[in-house]
Amino acid sequence: MITITLSGFSQNPGKKMSKSATGNKQKQEVRIVKFNELQTILNKNDNKLYVVNFWATWCSPCVMELPDFMKVNNIYKNNPHFKMILVSLDMAKEVETNVRPFLKKNNIDAQVYLLDDNKHMNEWIPAIDKNWTGAIPATVLYRNGKKLEFRESKLQKSELVQIINKHL
């Protein structure tokens, strides 16, 4: 586990990128949000199970677990009651230099947000889970705005599948 220390995020509106210079593939969309925007997304009353993973490109355990998360996302992505969301805690000013290249290199195809709200981290960390120390990776499952489960640790594919199946 790694404890989050955030500093110096710049505000940079996220936008969908068009075709890359090398081909027809679109760049991975990374929407930069504040916590209140993320909370709105997580509190949707649409009967979907949201698997939300907090991670960063500089976090070794996060990077190690992402391939398993993508395998699990591929298993469930066609299920209308399932949605995986990755919440990057990288610095917003590094979205083009670090985050998008990382996502492309690692074939990350889940929905990605970058949480640019370090001024309020002492509010949003306990809002996610009162026992969260701020260490990442951390994974939370929600349905209809209700938190179903929280894990502050690296998860293996089998653990993640078991947790999802328990709540799906």
N, C-alpha and C positions, 0 to 999 in steps of 0.2 A: 504494500500500500504506500501511496505517496500523499503527503499533506499538500493541499493547494495553497500556493502563495501567489496571489494575483497582483499585478502592478501595471500601471500605465496603459490601460486599454485606450485606444482611440476610437472615436465613433466613426464608423464607416458603414454606410447603408449597404446591406446585402442586395445583390441583384443577380438575376439569372444571366448566365453567360451564353453567348451564342456559339457557333461552331468554332472549334479551335483551328489554329493555323495548319495543323498537321493532318486534318481529316474531317470527317463528318460527325464525329462524336462530340456531344455537347459536354462542356465542363460541368463538373458536379456543382449543383446549386448549394450554396451555403448562405443561409439567411442569418444575418446578424441581428440579435434581439436583446432586449432588456428582460429581466425576470418577469415583469408583469405581462409581457407579450407571450413568453413561454408558458406562464401559468394559464393563460387563456387557451392555449393549444392543448395543454394537459387536462384541462377541466371540461373538455367537450363531452356532451351528453349524447354520444352516438353508439353506445354499446360496443365500442372497440376496446380491445386490450392493447394498451400502449406500453411497450417495452422501451424505457428511456435510459440510455446509458450516458453517464457523464465521463468524459475522457479528454485527453490532450495528446498532441503529437509528440510531446516531450516526455510523456509518461510511459516508461517501459512496460509495466504490467498492462496498461491500456492497449498499447500497440500489440502486445502478445495475445490479448483476448479477442481483438477485432476480427481476425479470420474466422473464429468460431461463431461470432455474432453474425457475420455475413452468411455463413453456412446455415445458421438457424433462420435468418431472415429469408433465405431462398426457400426453405422448407415451408414457411408460413405466409409468404408475401401475397399469395393469391387468395388467402382466407380473408373474406370481407370483415371479419371481426378481429383482425390483427394489424398492428402498425408498429414498426420499429423506428425509433428516433434516436439519433446520436447527437449529444450536446457537447460540442467542443468548448474547452475552457482555455484554448489558446488565445493569444492577444489578437484583437481585431485587425491591427495593422499588419499582421502576418498571414491574413487569409489568402492572399495571392501568392506569397512566397513560400509558405509552409503548408497550410491546410489543404488548399485545392490540389497542389501537386501530390501530397500524401494520399488524398482520397483517390486520385486518378491512378497512382502507382499501385495502390492496394485494392483496386476494383471495389471501392466502397459504394454500394448502391442504395443504402438506406437514406432516409431523409436526414439532413444535417442542419443543425442550428449552431451558431457560435454565440455563447452567452457573454455579452459585453456589459457586465454590471458589477464590476468589482467594488464599487462604492457602497453597494448594498449587500455584499456577501454575508455579513453577519446577520442579515435578515433572511436571505433566501436559502442559505444552507440549512438552518433549523426548520424553515418552512417546508423543505423537501422531506426531511426527517429529523425529529428532535434529537436523535442520538447520533446523527451524522457528524463526524469529526471534521469533515471537509476533505478527507482522503479520497483519491480516485485510483482505480475506477470505482464507480458506484452505479448501481442499476436499480431503477424503481419501476414497478408495474402499477398502472392506473387503469381504471375503467369507470366511465361516467363521473370523472372528477374525484373518484375515491382511490386513495393509495391502498393497494392490495399487498404489496411486498416491497421491502427495501433490502439491498445487499451492498455492503461497503467492502467489496473485495473483488478480485479477479474471478471470473466464472469460466468454467469449462463448458464445452458444448452440451454435454449430457446434463449438467446442472441446470443450464439455461432452458433446455428442452423440458426438463422435469418441472421447473417453476412455471413455464408457460402453460404446459398441459394441465397443471393444477388449477389455473385460473381461466383457461380458455373455454 
